[in-house]
Amino acid sequence: MKREDFVPDVIWVRRADGWMVPLSRAENPEEWLRIVNDGDAVVTQADDGTNEYDGRGIIPTSSSSAPSVMAEMLELLDVTVGTDVLEIGTGTGYNAALLAERAAPGHVTTMEIDPTIAAHARQALERTGYPVTVITGDGTRGYLERAPYDRVMATASALWVPYAWVEQTRPGGRIVLPLVGGFGRGAFLRLTVDRNGSAQGRFHGGASFMRLRNQRDDEALWEISDTADAEATTTGLFPREPFTDFEAAFALGARLPGWVTGERNDSDGRTILLMSHFDSGSWATVTSGTDGHKVYHYGPRRLWEELEAAYEWWTGTGRPDHSRFGLTITPEAQTFWLDTPEQLVSSQ
Ligand SMILES: C[S@@+](CC[C@H](N)C(=O)[O-])C[C@H]1O[C@@H](n2cnc3c(N)ncnc32)[C@H](O)[C@@H]1O
C-alpha cells in the first residue's frame, strides 16, 4: 500500500508569501510525488473547501498526516487482528487502510465530517481493496451502530474528549487522540476505559494537529477588538513563556481549561497577547512596554491575573513537562492531574 494511492490529485502547498496554493498532479507530477513522498504532512484541503480566497488558501483543514506521526499513534493504539476500531477524521483514508491491515477485514469504521473528503476516501479504500466502513458525519458523537469498539482514535485534535467515545469503548479498551489546550500546544493522550464508564490515562509525545471542526474556538479572539469598555491596568510581570515555550503552553492549557489565546500586532508593530475565556465572556490583552506592560481586562474574570497565578503554579511545581500530566474523563467532568489522579490540576 502506498500513500500516493490515497492522497488526492490536488494538494496544497505554502508559498513564501504565506498563502497556500493548489498543486495538481496532472500539471506537475514530479513535484506532486516529491511532496507526497517527502515524509511531512500533505495538505489536502484549505479553508474547509470554501474557496473563499479565489484559488488561494489560508488554513489547512484536511491533510495526510506525516507517516512518522501516524506510526507513533498506531503504536500507542496497539491494534491486533480482530480488534474493532473507530477512527475519527478519515481524511485521505490512508490511516484507515493501515488500521485495516492490522485489524483484519470488517473491523474498521472511520468517520469524516466533510462529505467531499469522505467520498474521496471511500473510493480510494475501495480501489485499493480495503474493506473499511466510511461514515460521513460528526465523529464527536461516535458511531453507535457499530459500537462497542476496542480502540477509538482521533486524527484531528480535541480541546476536550467527547464522552461518546468513552461510552462506545469496551472496558479495557483504549482511546488515543491529540489533545491541544487553549495555549495551542498539545500531546497524544492515551486513555483506558474502565468498567464504571470512566477513562483515564497519560500524555505521550507532543502533537500538532488540525482541530476537530466542531471544537474550533478561535472566534472567541475575534471579539477582542475594542478596548473602550475594558479596564486598563499595568503589570510588571510579563511571562511570555506560556505563549512561546511548549511545556509552559501545554501546562497552562491544562491548568486553565476553557481558554483560548493568541497574538496580533498593533499599529506600531508591537505584539499584543490575547486571551479569552469563552464561557464567562471574559477577555484580556497585554502589550509589552518599557514603562510597564499594559493590560486590558473585560468581563467578570480577570484573566491576566489568573494567567500570572497559573504561571507561578507551574514554575513553583518545578516546570513539569507534558509527560507528567494525565486526564480522567467521567460523564460529568474532564479532570487534569499531575503525576497521580489525586494531584488535581483543573476540572471542567
Ligand atoms: C489530519 S486529517 C486526518 C488524516 C487522515 N486520518 C489520513 O490518514 O489522511 C483530519 C480530518 O478530520 C476531519 N474532521 C474534523 N472534524 C471532524 C469531526 N467532528 N468528525 C469527523 N471528522 C472530522 C477533517 O475534515 C479532516 O479530514
Ligand as a Chemical Component Dictionary entry (heavy atoms), coordinates in Angstrom:
data_LIG
# 
_chem_comp.id                   LIG 
_chem_comp.type                 NON-POLYMER 
_chem_comp.pdbx_formal_charge   0 
_chem_comp.three_letter_code    LIG 
# 
loop_
_chem_comp_atom.comp_id 
_chem_comp_atom.atom_id 
_chem_comp_atom.alt_atom_id 
_chem_comp_atom.type_symbol 
_chem_comp_atom.charge 
_chem_comp_atom.model_Cartn_x 
_chem_comp_atom.model_Cartn_y 
_chem_comp_atom.model_Cartn_z 
_chem_comp_atom.pdbx_ordinal 
LIG C1  C1  C 0  -5.439  15.389 9.821  1  
LIG S1  S1  S 1  -6.874  14.996 8.885  2  
LIG C2  C2  C 0  -6.966  13.232 9.044  3  
LIG C3  C3  C 0  -5.890  12.427 8.376  4  
LIG C4  C4  C 0  -6.341  11.038 7.999  5  
LIG N1  N1  N 0  -6.527  10.165 9.132  6  
LIG C5  C5  C 0  -5.478  10.418 6.939  7  
LIG O1  O1  O 0  -4.951  9.316  7.127  8  
LIG O2  O2  O -1 -5.345  11.023 5.873  9  
LIG C6  C6  C 0  -8.228  15.447 9.946  10 
LIG C7  C7  C 0  -9.589  15.172 9.354  11 
LIG O3  O3  O 0  -10.560 15.262 10.379 12 
LIG C8  C8  C 0  -11.757 15.711 9.799  13 
LIG N2  N2  N 0  -12.651 16.179 10.874 14 
LIG C9  C9  C 0  -12.624 17.359 11.540 15 
LIG N3  N3  N 0  -13.607 17.400 12.463 16 
LIG C10 C10 C 0  -14.265 16.230 12.390 17 
LIG C11 C11 C 0  -15.382 15.686 13.090 18 
LIG N4  N4  N 0  -16.016 16.353 14.045 19 
LIG N5  N5  N 0  -15.800 14.442 12.735 20 
LIG C12 C12 C 0  -15.187 13.735 11.753 21 
LIG N6  N6  N 0  -14.130 14.216 11.054 22 
LIG C13 C13 C 0  -13.665 15.431 11.375 23 
LIG C14 C14 C 0  -11.271 16.801 8.847  24 
LIG O4  O4  O 0  -12.259 17.126 7.878  25 
LIG C15 C15 C 0  -10.016 16.165 8.283  26 
LIG O5  O5  O 0  -10.277 15.490 7.086  27 
# 
loop_
_chem_comp_bond.comp_id 
_chem_comp_bond.atom_id_1 
_chem_comp_bond.atom_id_2 
_chem_comp_bond.value_order 
_chem_comp_bond.pdbx_ordinal 
LIG C1  S1  SING 1  
LIG S1  C2  SING 2  
LIG S1  C6  SING 3  
LIG C2  C3  SING 4  
LIG C3  C4  SING 5  
LIG C4  N1  SING 6  
LIG C4  C5  SING 7  
LIG C5  O1  DOUB 8  
LIG C5  O2  SING 9  
LIG C6  C7  SING 10 
LIG C7  O3  SING 11 
LIG C7  C15 SING 12 
LIG O3  C8  SING 13 
LIG C8  N2  SING 14 
LIG C8  C14 SING 15 
LIG N2  C9  SING 16 
LIG N2  C13 SING 17 
LIG C9  N3  DOUB 18 
LIG N3  C10 SING 19 
LIG C10 C11 SING 20 
LIG C10 C13 DOUB 21 
LIG C11 N4  SING 22 
LIG C11 N5  DOUB 23 
LIG N5  C12 SING 24 
LIG C12 N6  DOUB 25 
LIG N6  C13 SING 26 
LIG C14 O4  SING 27 
LIG C14 C15 SING 28 
LIG C15 O5  SING 29 
# 
